[in-house]
């Protein structure tokens, strides 16, 4: 009898141990892992805005999924905007969070994810917003302040920055402005303006005459390159004036105020898929030259695909990502107190703004 009681007690303890392990809190490795991987998938499916970084796991719960046999997680997470645009497709852990001097943005996400052998994002809803300028000035009076994206000087700065990039890049085609994504200004020796914007490859090669550049349409092709740029334009107080962009071949930087630009150009996803198909198809074929993804004009793309590889057809398109959620600029939603144990978890960043609950 005593042996039976002992075995029963051990079984109860084991079941209790399993139940405890199945209820992770906000500081448990399992809960954090699910939050991190779900956020990675959120960033990868988005097509607009900046990559979000996990700041804190606020709350979580899960229920068994009777159909699949795994667990369905409900997560509440706090996020911060990084300096990486979603076009880069970089993992969020490789992206730097925007600091107090870089127009920081914060927010919250409600996330649903199925967890079996791996984490599968089901749905999400994120509300993000810019840190109020008053909170920034309180901590850093000299930091740049945000400008409206439709201000004439913002467009001027973006155009000047793009002109410099096109003039100095070694890429075969010109790029055109796609979207201005962020703008700010600061007083240094005069007004300084900073812009961030995305660009897209056009059909015009670098041999195109300057007078024809205004007629260069974006390349309507899955192999068109896109990029993300950061530009600035600074002027002395007694010299500053808004000027319209000048023609590329008239040395626009002579007698102008300093213009700086830094761009990252990203290989299109279709090109990566095709390159992988080429590498697979051409493996074992000696003397094969590297595949050329250089664009010659809108409908002339160099291909040498082996016919027996249907997955690498030149006319194959990459299926667009189907969105399962939204990221909107919205005031902070009302929140209930966390229900799970050890929640909320610790914040990873404070940005030096103690008065603001990030």
Secondary structure, DSSP 8 states (H G I E B T S, - for coil): -HHHHHHHHHHHHHHHHHHHHTS--TTSHHHHHHHHHHHHHHHHH--SSEEEEEEEEEEEEEEE-TTTSSEEEEEEEEEEEEEEEGGG---GGGS-B--TTS--EEEEEEEEEEESSSEEEEEEEEEEEE--HHHHHHH-TTS-EE--TT-HHHHHHHHHHHHHHHHH---SEEEEEEEEEEEEEEESSSEEEEEEEEEEEEEEETTS-GGGGGG--B--STT--EEEEEEEEE--TTT--------GGG-TTTTS--EEEEEEEE--HHHHHHHHHHHHHHTT-TT-------EEETTEE-----TT-GGG-TT---------EEEEE----------STT-S---S--TT-TTS--
